[in-house]
């Protein structure tokens, strides 16, 4: 099973691709980030995220996509903008009929580092240890993407939000006036 883990962000979206063998052994396939231009309008940044995720999907052919779920931010605007980035990512996955699993930030930290209050450095360190890497993935956004993929590998018995067997209903568009 190949899992693409994604840490959404409008400036930097981190991703990690992990392969899980039948015996449970996991290995890193690749990781990286999709960067957007901070001076671009939000719509163009979302397009960059969407196209970057599509490129990773086409290159790595994952069986499932795991995404960090929305969190409750002190700043409502931050949460809203992050939701837009998540939407671009979810659309890229569902247009390819890939199942999507979502994990809360504390759930990812707990699965990888043993505590839901782990720091970014602790997550990076544990990703390095779990995958027997010479150094932790950098930047931290890429390590977070790998951690999300690992979380799904560790919790793969959990149901996913979407299923390959489910097809979305055809949209109903009603034209009211010309």
Order of alpha helices (4+ residues) and beta strands (2+ residues): beta-beta-beta-alpha-beta-alpha-beta-alpha-alpha-alpha
